[in-house]
C-alpha cells in the first residue's frame, strides 16, 4: 500500500536522521570537541563539564598577581593558584589538601571565624609562614561560596612584603641625590625621580614618554638607547659623559646603566643612574692647578734659595756667620710658604706676614705697632715682602731701634688711589733707637729691601737713614693684592 | 569560545552577513537545553530554513559546518 510505504519511508528517514545525529554526537565526544554534557536534573538540566570550558577563568586566576584559593569550611585548601604558592614559597600541588592554618604564623589568626569572617567584613593583615620558615606579611580577604552544594571560601591573598618593598624602593629612589630614571627599549623615559628633576630641570610630567635623546647634547652622535645597550653588552662600569639640561646647560655626569627585566626575565628597558660630577670635576681641576703651582713655586723657591745662599756667602766673613744668616733667611721664606699653603697658594694676609716675620725679634705691643686694612697679597708679593720684612727686622735688631730696650717700630699700610691705579703703601718706621748713620757698605739685606723688591714687584722703594730713626717704604700696584676691595683676582700671575 | 568564533567566521564568509546567530551560555541558562534537545555543548542548531539541523563539536570542520548551515 502506497500510503503505508510512504509512512514507513518517512519514519525511516526520521530515524535515520536521529541516528545520524546520535552518531555525530558520539563522534564529537570521541574527537574531544565537546566541552560539556547536558543531563536532566531534578528541576533543570545540569551542565557537566567534560573539558576546560572554564579554562579562560582558570587562566585568569592562575595569572593573577594576588594569591587566590578555595578553602573548605573546615579550612582545607581545595585549590590555590601559582601566585599563592609563590607567596608562601611552597609548591601548589603540595598545598592542596593541607590545612590553611598550618600556613598562619599567629595562633589568633588561625581561627576560622577570623580567617573567614562573614560576608562584607573587611580583610585582615596576617603573617604567613613560608616553606623556608620566613614570615611574610599578607592581607587576606575572603567570601563564602557554594560549589556543587559544598560551602567553601574564596580567599584572596595580597603579599604586603612586595608592597612594602615597593614602598621602600620608592622612598629610596625618591630621596636619592642621584638622578634615577628608567627607559623603555625604544628609549622613552618611563620613570623620573625628584633628583632627576633637579639635575635636568624637567618635571616628571613634562618628560615622561619623551625620548632620552633630549638629554644628550646635539654634538653627541647616536641614539642614547643604543649607547646604553652597548654599555651593557661590554659590561662597562659607570662612565663619565656630558648631558644637557632643559635650560641648555651642559652637565658633567657619571652614568650607570642596568637592564630592567620583567617577572619572566625578559629585558623591558633600562634603569639609569646619573650622578652630577660637576663639583668633582672642579675639584680635580683645582688639584691640577695646585700641582702646577707647586711645581712652579718649587722651581722659584730653589732659585731664590740659590740666590740667598750665594749672596749670604758673599757678605759672610766665616762659615758660622754664613750658617746663621742663611738659616734665618730660610726660616723667613718658610714662614711665607706656611701662610701661602694655608690659603691654597692663592694669597697671604699682610698683617699675618708682618707678625710672622717679626715674631723672632719682637711681639706686637709697645715696641711693635701694626696698622692697616685687611689686605691679602699675591703669593709672589708675599714672598718678596716677607723676605724684605725679615731683612728690615734683622737690621733693626743689629743696628736700629730693636737693638736697644727703648726703641720701637711702626709698620703701617694703606690702600690709596692715585690718578691711574689703586696702590698699596707699606711703611716701616723706627723710633727711639740709637742715632742712625748711613752704612758704609751695602750687603744682601740692602739688596733685598731695595733693588730686588722694587724690580720684582715693579714698585717704588724709599729708604731714609734719618738720624732719629730709619725709615723704609714700599709703593706697589694693587695688582699684587687679591680679594680686596678694588683689587682684581689673579690666581697665577707669575 | 572557539566554536562561537568558528561559526561567526563561517557565517560572515559564506552567508555574507545574511543570518541571525544567538549564543546561549548553558552554564548560565541550562533550562534552555531541554526544549532544544541538546545533550552536549557546544551544539549548533539551524532553525531556519527547516528542517532543523544540529551540529555538535568545536565547529572547526568547514565541511560539516557547510552541510549543517548551507541550504543545498
Contacts between the chains, C-beta under 8 A, distances in Angstrom:
chain1	res1	chain2	res2	distance
A	17	B	51	7.8
A	21	B	54	5.6
A	24	B	54	7.4
A	24	B	55	7.0
A	24	B	56	5.8
A	25	B	39	6.1
A	25	B	40	5.7
A	25	B	56	4.9
A	27	B	57	7.8
A	28	B	40	6.6
A	28	B	56	4.0
A	28	B	57	3.8
A	29	B	40	6.5
A	29	B	56	7.8
A	31	B	57	6.7
A	33	B	56	7.2
A	33	B	57	3.3
A	33	B	58	4.3
A	33	B	60	7.4
A	34	B	40	4.5
A	34	B	41	6.8
A	34	B	42	7.5
A	34	B	56	6.3
A	34	B	57	6.7
A	35	B	41	5.3
A	35	B	42	6.3
A	36	B	26	6.8
A	36	B	27	7.9
A	36	B	40	6.9
A	36	B	41	4.3
A	37	B	39	6.4
A	37	B	40	5.3
A	37	B	41	7.7
A	38	B	26	6.2
A	38	B	30	6.6
A	38	B	33	4.1
A	38	B	34	8.0
A	38	B	38	5.5
A	38	B	39	5.8
A	38	B	40	6.8
A	38	B	41	6.6
A	40	B	34	7.0
A	41	B	30	7.7
A	44	B	30	5.2
A	44	B	31	4.6
A	44	B	34	7.9
A	45	B	26	7.9
A	45	B	30	4.6
A	45	B	31	6.8
A	45	B	33	4.5
A	45	B	34	5.5
A	46	B	30	6.5
A	47	B	26	5.2
A	47	B	27	5.5
A	47	B	30	5.3
A	47	B	33	7.8
A	47	B	41	7.0
A	53	B	27	7.4
A	53	B	41	7.5
A	56	B	1	6.8
